[in-house]
Amino acid sequence: MLFMRIEAEIAETAALFGDPVRAAMLAALLDSPALSAGQLAFAAKVSPQAASFHLAKLVSASILKVERFGRTKVYQLAGSEVATAIESLAAISPPRPPSVSSAWFRSERKQQLRLARTCYDHLAGVIGVAFHDQLLDLGYMNKSGERTYEMTDKGRHWLKTIGLDPHAGTRSVFARTCLDWSERQPHLAGRLAAQLLDFFLKEKWIERIRDTRAVRVTDRGFLEFQRRYGLDLRMSIHNSGLESQRRAG
């Protein structure tokens, strides 16, 4: 009976995510922290009436939450678990042909999202993947499981030098992989990644871009990532093809 119930719950939830209109709305909310019903209707290319029908289903299923500001209802993803589920589905979906992938990332806003964004409490995108790989190359951490890392002596010394506490926070996993949906490679997640994101923001190596989950690397950030970690982020951007897309646009 337990397995039958789980199967039914998976099928019901998958149906909610799988509808093209609702999928378009959820994808839009991966970019923006909150959107109105009108904005979501526009993103899904449906009428306001059709949008209301689909939004009611998503709110009822606790996939979205809604708040009212005056006469306007604003919708958000219900939590990090929902965002993780959406990003995981995107990451394991069949690979897109290069022409399709390039077309999707043609707009400046979506290029910013691919380049660097917050995956809730950690850094993702081209920059997040490059930093994850560099920590491994520097010998700061080693794999301790299929998806988890442990810090080496060199890594623990590094944490002390930047003032991070490996025992701070309540999450059970200190460092783990998170499959990046745009790059289809791992970036860093867990307690360490959350502390690093806070550190990068506080030190102004990166800064948030208003009304989106995208972040930008500052001039100081480009210098510090190079100086402290030997990470040439401009080369990472060039290798990603984002520069050529901007020139083509």
Summary of the structure (lengths in Angstrom):
residues: 249
radius of gyration: 19.5
end to end distance: 55.2
largest distance: 58.7
contacts: 739
relative contact order: 0.11
helix: 55%
strand: 16%
